[in-house]
């Protein structure tokens, strides 16, 4: 089986430099350092730029910062621009508030397989524990099993076993496909597959379902889903829920595209070359 050789980690962010720093520093500590980091910035202010410049000085891997003007929620465009700047043949999308474990890259590499995407897994962290992490009191990836179990018992984490146990690349696929419950906060995709479907669709308005849409179109193009639980877990820092004014209309677009078996994004990677 051929696995990914060159990996690009595209980290989306928007005006949360403290969380971004925790995520990037966890990337620095990966036990597999054969990857690059691209910060896909959806219009953050100078504080984030200063944070990235500071991190770049000590980065053990190539690190670049792709910024676009703040014109509302445009995560699809940020991910597309990150993809276009990437040098890797395999893209791992990670949100700027999702802290990876030490073996995150190694596990994504091991699960990568031509013709498949990997939908990663996340563990939700509550507000109190998130505050302690961001104040620098806790190095989450370095925490012991006993510490994590304690967090789970006091409500700091919504689950813990997936962060402690590792399941081999067996039983991760299914003949039945679902685009539901897939989040681009932790998603591994071959660059060639993204190019085939024209990447994320920037025609989506507001928050929601642009990640479901790209996975659905990848499926229509012949790319199947592999589950990344008990291998690729990230710790998702708490944040207030985003405005979801367009959620129902975006969901309807995905349902219509599922019926019509749409493959191409209306406005995606190719449009940046025009």
C-alpha positions as CSV (number, residue, x, y, z in Angstrom):
1,X,0.0,0.0,0.0
2,X,1.3,3.4,-0.9
3,X,1.3,6.0,1.9
4,X,1.7,9.8,1.7
5,X,5.4,10.9,1.3
6,X,5.1,14.7,1.6
7,X,2.4,16.1,3.9
8,X,1.2,19.6,4.2
9,X,-0.7,20.6,7.4
10,X,-3.1,23.5,6.5
11,X,-4.2,25.2,9.8
12,X,-7.2,27.6,9.5
13,X,-7.3,30.4,12.0
14,X,-9.2,33.7,12.7
15,X,-8.2,36.1,15.5
16,X,-7.4,33.5,18.1
17,X,-3.6,33.6,18.4
18,X,-3.4,32.0,21.8
19,X,-5.1,28.9,20.6
20,X,-3.1,28.9,17.3
21,X,0.1,29.0,19.3
22,X,-0.9,26.0,21.3
23,X,-1.8,24.1,18.1
24,X,1.4,25.0,16.2
25,X,3.7,24.3,19.2
26,X,2.1,20.8,19.4
27,X,2.9,20.4,15.7
28,X,6.5,21.3,16.5
29,X,6.6,18.3,18.9
30,X,5.5,15.7,16.4
31,X,7.5,12.4,16.4
32,X,7.3,12.5,12.6
33,X,8.7,15.9,11.3
34,X,8.5,15.2,7.6
35,X,5.8,17.8,6.9
36,X,5.2,21.5,6.5
37,X,2.8,23.9,8.2
38,X,0.7,26.5,6.3
39,X,-1.3,28.9,8.4
40,X,-4.5,29.7,6.4
41,X,-5.6,32.9,7.9
42,X,-9.2,34.1,7.3
43,X,-8.5,37.8,7.9
44,X,-7.0,38.0,11.4
45,X,-5.5,41.2,12.8
46,X,-1.8,42.0,13.4
47,X,-1.8,40.0,16.6
48,X,-1.9,36.7,14.7
49,X,0.7,37.8,12.2
50,X,3.0,38.6,15.1
51,X,2.3,35.2,16.7
52,X,3.1,33.4,13.4
53,X,6.3,35.4,12.9
54,X,7.4,34.5,16.4
55,X,6.7,30.8,15.9
56,X,8.4,30.7,12.6
57,X,11.7,31.7,14.3
58,X,11.9,28.3,16.1
59,X,9.9,26.1,13.8
60,X,11.6,22.7,13.1
61,X,9.6,22.4,9.9
62,X,8.8,24.8,7.0
63,X,6.1,27.2,8.1
64,X,4.3,29.8,6.0
65,X,1.4,32.3,6.6
66,X,-1.3,32.8,3.9
67,X,-3.6,35.8,4.8
68,X,-6.8,37.1,3.2
69,X,-8.9,40.1,4.0
70,X,-11.6,39.8,6.6
71,X,-14.9,39.7,4.6
72,X,-16.9,37.4,6.9
73,X,-16.6,33.7,7.3
74,X,-14.5,32.4,4.3
75,X,-12.9,29.2,5.6
76,X,-13.4,27.5,2.3
77,X,-11.3,30.2,0.5
78,X,-8.7,30.0,3.3
79,X,-8.4,26.2,2.9
80,X,-8.2,26.5,-0.9
81,X,-5.4,29.1,-0.7
82,X,-3.6,27.0,1.8
83,X,-3.9,24.0,-0.6
84,X,-2.5,26.1,-3.5
85,X,0.5,27.1,-1.4
86,X,1.1,23.5,-0.2
87,X,4.0,21.5,-1.5
88,X,2.8,18.2,-0.2
89,X,0.9,15.5,-2.2
90,X,-1.3,14.9,0.9
91,X,-3.1,17.6,2.8
92,X,-4.1,17.4,6.4
93,X,-6.6,20.1,7.3
94,X,-6.5,21.2,11.0
95,X,-8.3,24.0,12.7
96,X,-6.4,26.5,14.8
97,X,-8.1,25.4,18.0
98,X,-7.5,21.7,17.7
99,X,-4.3,20.5,19.5
100,X,-2.8,17.4,17.9
101,X,-1.2,14.6,19.8
102,X,2.5,13.7,19.4
103,X,1.8,11.0,16.8
104,X,-0.8,13.0,14.8
105,X,1.3,13.2,11.6
106,X,2.6,9.7,11.9
107,X,-1.0,8.3,12.2
108,X,-2.3,10.3,9.3
109,X,0.6,9.1,7.2
110,X,-0.1,5.5,8.2
111,X,-3.8,5.7,7.4
112,X,-3.3,7.6,4.0
113,X,-4.2,5.4,1.1
114,X,-4.9,6.3,-2.6
115,X,-8.6,6.5,-3.3
116,X,-9.5,7.3,0.3
117,X,-9.8,10.3,2.6
118,X,-9.4,10.1,6.4
119,X,-12.0,11.8,8.6
120,X,-10.1,12.5,11.8
121,X,-11.5,12.5,15.3
122,X,-11.7,15.1,18.0
123,X,-12.1,15.3,21.8
124,X,-14.0,18.3,23.1
125,X,-12.5,20.3,25.9
126,X,-14.6,22.4,28.3
127,X,-14.2,26.1,29.0
128,X,-12.4,25.7,32.3
129,X,-9.8,23.3,31.0
130,X,-9.3,25.3,27.9
131,X,-8.6,28.4,29.9
132,X,-5.9,26.6,31.9
133,X,-4.3,25.3,28.6
134,X,-4.3,28.7,27.0
135,X,-2.7,30.3,30.1
136,X,0.2,28.0,29.6
137,X,-0.4,25.8,32.7
138,X,-0.9,22.5,30.8
139,X,0.9,20.8,27.9
140,X,-2.0,18.6,26.7
141,X,-0.1,16.3,24.4
142,X,2.5,15.5,27.1
143,X,-0.2,14.8,29.7
144,X,-0.3,11.3,31.3
145,X,-3.1,8.8,31.0
146,X,-4.0,9.3,34.7
147,X,-4.2,13.1,34.1
148,X,-6.5,12.6,31.1
149,X,-8.7,10.2,33.0
150,X,-9.0,12.9,35.8
151,X,-10.0,15.5,33.2
152,X,-12.7,13.1,31.9
153,X,-14.0,12.4,35.4
154,X,-14.4,16.1,36.2
155,X,-15.9,17.0,32.9
156,X,-12.9,18.6,31.3
157,X,-13.1,16.2,28.3
158,X,-16.1,14.6,26.7
159,X,-14.2,11.4,26.1
160,X,-10.8,10.0,26.8
161,X,-10.2,6.4,25.6
162,X,-9.6,7.4,22.0
163,X,-6.6,9.5,23.1
164,X,-5.1,6.6,25.0
165,X,-5.7,3.6,22.8
166,X,-4.5,3.0,19.2
167,X,-6.3,0.9,16.8
168,X,-4.5,-0.4,13.7
169,X,-5.6,0.3,10.1
170,X,-8.3,-2.5,10.2
171,X,-12.1,-2.1,10.1
172,X,-11.9,1.6,9.3
173,X,-13.8,1.4,6.0
174,X,-17.5,0.8,5.1
175,X,-19.3,0.1,1.9
176,X,-21.9,2.6,3.1
177,X,-20.9,6.2,2.8
178,X,-22.1,9.2,4.9
179,X,-21.0,12.8,4.5
180,X,-22.5,13.5,8.0
181,X,-20.3,14.1,11.1
182,X,-17.3,14.9,9.0
183,X,-15.4,18.0,10.1
184,X,-12.6,19.7,8.2
185,X,-11.0,20.5,11.5
186,X,-9.2,17.2,11.2
187,X,-9.3,15.8,7.6
188,X,-6.7,14.1,5.4
189,X,-7.1,14.3,1.6
190,X,-4.8,13.6,-1.3
191,X,-4.1,16.9,-3.2
192,X,-4.8,15.2,-6.5
193,X,-8.3,14.3,-5.3
194,X,-9.0,17.9,-4.1
195,X,-7.9,19.2,-7.5
196,X,-10.2,16.7,-9.2
197,X,-13.3,18.2,-7.5
198,X,-12.0,21.8,-7.6
199,X,-11.4,22.0,-3.8
200,X,-13.7,23.6,-1.2
201,X,-16.6,25.5,-2.7
202,X,-16.3,29.2,-1.9
203,X,-19.9,29.9,-3.0
204,X,-21.2,28.7,0.4
205,X,-22.4,31.7,2.4
206,X,-21.7,31.9,6.2
207,X,-20.9,29.1,8.6
208,X,-21.6,25.5,7.9
209,X,-21.5,22.5,5.6
210,X,-18.7,23.6,3.3
211,X,-16.8,20.6,4.7
212,X,-19.6,18.2,4.3
213,X,-19.9,19.4,0.7
214,X,-16.3,18.7,-0.3
215,X,-16.5,15.2,1.2
216,X,-19.7,14.5,-0.6
217,X,-18.2,15.7,-3.9
218,X,-15.1,13.6,-3.3
219,X,-17.3,10.6,-2.8
220,X,-19.1,11.3,-6.1
221,X,-15.6,11.4,-7.7
222,X,-14.8,7.9,-6.4
223,X,-13.0,8.8,-3.1
224,X,-14.1,6.7,-0.1
225,X,-14.0,7.5,3.6
226,X,-11.7,6.0,6.2
227,X,-12.4,6.6,9.9
228,X,-9.6,8.0,11.9
229,X,-10.9,7.4,15.4
230,X,-8.4,5.8,17.9
231,X,-5.5,7.1,15.8
232,X,-5.8,10.8,14.8
233,X,-7.5,12.4,17.9
234,X,-7.1,16.1,18.5
235,X,-8.1,18.1,21.6
236,X,-10.7,20.7,20.5
237,X,-10.4,23.8,22.6
238,X,-13.7,25.3,23.8
239,X,-15.1,28.3,22.0
240,X,-18.5,30.1,21.8
241,X,-20.7,28.8,19.0
242,X,-20.4,30.6,15.7
243,X,-23.3,32.5,14.1
244,X,-25.3,29.9,12.1
245,X,-27.7,32.1,10.2
246,X,-27.0,30.3,6.9
247,X,-26.8,26.8,8.3
248,X,-30.2,25.5,7.1
249,X,-29.7,26.9,3.6
250,X,-26.2,25.5,3.3
251,X,-27.5,22.1,4.4
252,X,-30.1,22.3,1.7
253,X,-27.4,22.9,-0.9
254,X,-25.6,19.8,0.2
255,X,-28.8,17.7,0.1
256,X,-29.5,18.9,-3.4
257,X,-25.9,18.1,-4.5
258,X,-26.2,14.6,-3.0
259,X,-29.3,14.0,-5.1
260,X,-27.7,15.4,-8.3
261,X,-24.3,13.7,-7.6
262,X,-22.4,17.0,-8.1
263,X,-18.6,16.7,-8.3
264,X,-17.2,20.1,-9.1
265,X,-17.2,23.2,-6.8
266,X,-18.9,26.2,-8.3
267,X,-16.0,28.4,-7.2
268,X,-12.9,26.7,-6.0
269,X,-9.2,26.0,-6.6
270,X,-9.2,26.7,-10.4
271,X,-10.8,30.1,-10.0
272,X,-7.8,31.3,-8.1
273,X,-5.7,30.7,-11.2
274,X,-7.9,32.9,-13.4
